[in-house]
Protein backbone atom coordinates (compact mmCIF):
# COMPACT_ATOMS: atom_id res chain seq x y z
CA UNK A 1 0.00 0.00 0.00
CA UNK A 2 2.80 2.41 0.92
CA UNK A 3 4.64 1.52 -2.26
CA UNK A 4 1.62 2.41 -4.42
CA UNK A 5 1.18 5.70 -2.56
CA UNK A 6 4.85 6.58 -3.09
CA UNK A 7 4.57 5.79 -6.81
CA UNK A 8 1.43 7.95 -7.15
CA UNK A 9 3.06 10.86 -5.29
CA UNK A 10 6.19 10.50 -7.44
CA UNK A 11 4.17 10.54 -10.65
CA UNK A 12 2.20 13.62 -9.52
CA UNK A 13 5.41 15.47 -8.62
CA UNK A 14 7.02 14.50 -11.94
CA UNK A 15 3.97 15.71 -13.88
CA UNK A 16 4.01 18.96 -11.90
CA UNK A 17 7.69 19.56 -12.70
CA UNK A 18 7.14 18.79 -16.39
CA UNK A 19 4.07 21.07 -16.51
CA UNK A 20 5.97 23.90 -14.82
CA UNK A 21 8.85 23.48 -17.27
CA UNK A 22 6.56 23.63 -20.31
CA UNK A 23 4.74 26.65 -18.85
CA UNK A 24 7.98 28.54 -18.22
CA UNK A 25 9.25 27.70 -21.72
CA UNK A 26 6.07 29.04 -23.34
CA UNK A 27 6.01 32.13 -21.10
CA UNK A 28 9.60 33.13 -21.92
CA UNK A 29 9.52 32.06 -25.59
CA UNK A 30 10.47 35.07 -27.74
CA UNK A 31 7.85 36.50 -30.08
CA UNK A 32 8.39 36.63 -33.82
CA UNK A 33 9.98 39.81 -35.19
CA UNK A 34 7.84 40.57 -38.23
CA UNK A 35 10.17 43.35 -39.39
CA UNK A 36 12.98 40.85 -40.00
CA UNK A 37 10.91 37.93 -41.26
CA UNK A 38 10.26 37.04 -44.88
CA UNK A 39 6.75 37.93 -46.05
CA UNK A 40 4.39 35.00 -46.55
CA UNK A 41 2.01 37.29 -48.48
CA UNK A 42 2.61 40.62 -50.22
CA UNK A 43 -0.60 42.55 -50.91
CA UNK A 44 -1.94 46.07 -51.20
CA UNK A 45 -4.39 47.48 -48.67
CA UNK A 46 -7.09 47.46 -51.34
CA UNK A 47 -6.50 43.79 -52.22
CA UNK A 48 -6.55 42.68 -48.57
CA UNK A 49 -9.72 44.60 -47.75
CA UNK A 50 -11.48 43.36 -50.89
CA UNK A 51 -10.61 39.74 -50.09
CA UNK A 52 -11.96 40.03 -46.54
CA UNK A 53 -15.09 41.84 -47.74
CA UNK A 54 -15.90 39.17 -50.33
CA UNK A 55 -15.15 36.08 -48.23
CA UNK A 56 -14.12 36.57 -44.61
CA UNK A 57 -13.88 32.84 -43.85
CA UNK A 58 -11.52 32.05 -46.72
CA UNK A 59 -9.43 35.17 -46.08
CA UNK A 60 -9.12 34.35 -42.38
CA UNK A 61 -7.97 30.83 -43.24
CA UNK A 62 -5.40 32.28 -45.65
CA UNK A 63 -3.98 35.25 -43.68
CA UNK A 64 -4.75 34.82 -39.98
CA UNK A 65 -2.09 32.84 -38.12
CA UNK A 66 0.48 33.39 -35.41
CA UNK A 67 3.39 32.89 -37.75
CA UNK A 68 2.29 34.33 -41.11
CA UNK A 69 3.92 37.62 -42.07
CA UNK A 70 1.84 39.98 -44.21
CA UNK A 71 3.61 42.70 -46.18
CA UNK A 72 1.07 45.41 -46.88
CA UNK A 73 1.38 48.52 -49.07
CA UNK A 74 -0.99 51.45 -49.01
CA UNK A 75 -1.61 55.13 -48.39
CA UNK A 76 -1.74 56.49 -44.86
CA UNK A 77 -5.21 57.83 -44.12
CA UNK A 78 -4.61 58.75 -40.46
CA UNK A 79 -2.29 58.14 -37.51
CA UNK A 80 -3.38 57.64 -33.90
CA UNK A 81 -1.22 57.74 -30.78
CA UNK A 82 -2.40 55.03 -28.38
CA UNK A 83 -2.29 55.14 -24.57
CA UNK A 84 0.30 52.31 -24.47
CA UNK A 85 2.91 54.37 -26.39
CA UNK A 86 2.17 52.69 -29.71
CA UNK A 87 0.84 54.18 -32.93
CA UNK A 88 -1.95 52.89 -35.13
CA UNK A 89 -1.70 53.69 -38.81
CA UNK A 90 -4.95 53.56 -40.78
CA UNK A 91 -4.43 52.69 -44.44
CA UNK A 92 -7.00 53.61 -47.05
CA UNK A 93 -8.63 50.50 -48.47
CA UNK A 94 -10.15 52.13 -51.54
CA UNK A 95 -13.64 51.56 -50.17
CA UNK A 96 -16.04 53.78 -48.22
CA UNK A 97 -17.03 50.67 -46.23
CA UNK A 98 -13.80 50.40 -44.23
CA UNK A 99 -10.04 50.47 -43.96
CA UNK A 100 -6.95 48.67 -42.67
CA UNK A 101 -5.72 49.27 -39.11
CA UNK A 102 -2.01 48.60 -38.45
CA UNK A 103 -0.69 48.90 -34.89
CA UNK A 104 3.06 49.41 -34.73
CA UNK A 105 5.29 47.83 -32.09
CA UNK A 106 6.54 50.14 -29.31
CA UNK A 107 10.02 50.28 -30.86
CA UNK A 108 8.65 51.19 -34.28
CA UNK A 109 6.20 53.70 -32.78
CA UNK A 110 9.03 55.60 -31.10
CA UNK A 111 11.08 55.98 -34.28
CA UNK A 112 8.46 56.01 -37.05
CA UNK A 113 8.30 59.14 -39.18
CA UNK A 114 4.93 58.72 -40.86
CA UNK A 115 2.66 61.42 -42.26
CA UNK A 116 -0.83 61.32 -43.75
CA UNK A 117 -1.16 60.73 -47.52
CA UNK A 118 2.25 59.00 -47.54
CA UNK A 119 2.67 55.68 -49.36
CA UNK A 120 3.99 53.09 -46.95
CA UNK A 121 4.82 49.39 -46.74
CA UNK A 122 4.33 47.59 -43.44
CA UNK A 123 4.93 44.05 -42.21
CA UNK A 124 2.80 42.53 -39.48
CA UNK A 125 0.40 39.85 -38.28
CA UNK A 126 -3.20 39.84 -39.48
CA UNK A 127 -5.87 39.10 -36.87
CA UNK A 128 -8.86 39.33 -39.19
CA UNK A 129 -11.85 41.52 -39.93
CA UNK A 130 -13.61 43.56 -37.27
CA UNK A 131 -16.99 45.20 -37.75
CA UNK A 132 -17.92 47.71 -35.06
CA UNK A 133 -18.83 50.94 -36.80
CA UNK A 134 -17.23 50.14 -40.14
CA UNK A 135 -15.32 47.16 -41.49
CA UNK A 136 -11.68 47.13 -40.49
CA UNK A 137 -8.99 44.56 -41.24
CA UNK A 138 -6.60 44.47 -38.26
CA UNK A 139 -2.83 43.99 -38.35
CA UNK A 140 -0.81 43.95 -35.14
CA UNK A 141 2.89 43.92 -34.19
CA UNK A 142 3.62 45.91 -37.35
CA UNK A 143 6.89 47.40 -38.48
CA UNK A 144 7.76 49.65 -41.39
CA UNK A 145 9.30 47.47 -44.12
CA UNK A 146 12.79 48.44 -45.21
N, C-alpha and C positions, 0 to 999 in steps of 0.2 A: 504494500500500500504506500509506504513512504517512498519507494523507488518510483512509482508512477507519479506521485505528487512532485517529486524532484524533476522528473522528465518534463512534466507539464509546465512547471515554473521556468525551467530552462528554455523551453520552446517559446514561451510568452516573452521572456527577456530577450531572446535572440530576435524574435519578430519586432519587438520594440526598438532594438538597436538598428536593425535593418530599415525600419520605417523612418526613424529619425535621420539616418544617413541619406536616404532618398529625399526626404523633405528638405534637408539642408542643401543638398546638391541642387535641387530645383529652385530653391530660394535664392541661392547665390550664383546661379547660372547667368552668364552675361547675355544681354539682349542683342539682337541683330542690329548692326549699324547699316541702315539702308543707304546712307550716303556713299559707302564704300562697296556695296554689293552690286553685282551685275543685275541689270533689269530683266525680269521675267517677261514683262510686257511693256511696250513703248506705245503710248497712245496720246491723242490730244484730248483736251478737256471736253470738246464737243463729242468726240467718238465715245468716250467713257460714259458721259451723261446719256447719250442716245441709246447705248446698249442697255443701261440700267432702266431707262424709261420703257423700252420695248419689251424686255424680258428680265425682270429682276432676279428670278430664280436661276436662270442660266448664267447671268452675269455674276451673281454671288458665287456660284460654283466655280466660275472661271477665275475671278480676281480676289476673292476674300479668303485669306489664309494667313497664318502666322509667319510664314516664311517666303511669301511671294512679294517681290519688289516690283512696284509699278513706277515707271518713269512717265511723267505727265507733263505735257506742254500746254500752255495757254496764256491768256491775258489777265493780268491782275485787275479785278473789279474793285476790291476793297481790302483793307488790312485792319485787323483788330488786335489790340493788346489785351491779353487775358490776365486774370488775377494771379495765375501761377507763373508769371514771368515768361510766358510763351506768346507767340504770335500766331494768329490764324489768317491765312491768305485765302481769299475767296476768288476763285477763277471763274470767268465768264464761260458758260456752257453753250452759248449760242441759242438759248431757249428762254422764253419768258417764264417757263414753268419752274426753273431752278438753276442750281449752280454746283460748283465743286468746292468743298471746304477742306483746306489743307493746314493742319496744325503742325508747326515747326517744333523741333526739339528745343530744349532750353539753350543749348550751345549755339544752334543755328539762329535762334531768336535774338540772342545777344549781338550777333555779328552781321545779321542780314541787312542789306541795304536794298530794300524793295520799295517801289513807288507804284501808285495806281497807273493803269494803262500800259504798264511795262509787260513785255513778253518774257516768260519765265519757264524754266524746266525744273521740275521737282521730282524727287524720288521719295517714296513712302510706302506705307502699308494701307491697303483699302479695307475698310470695315463694313462697307455696304451703303445702301440707300436709306436715307431717313426722311420721313415726311411729317413734319410738324406744321409749319405754315406753308412752306413750299418744299419741293423735292430738293434733296441735297445729297450728293455722293460724298462720303466722308473718307479722307485719308489722314492717318495719324503718323507720328514719329517721322515727319518729313524733313528733308534737307534739300537745299538748293543744289542741283546737279552741276557738276563742273564741266 
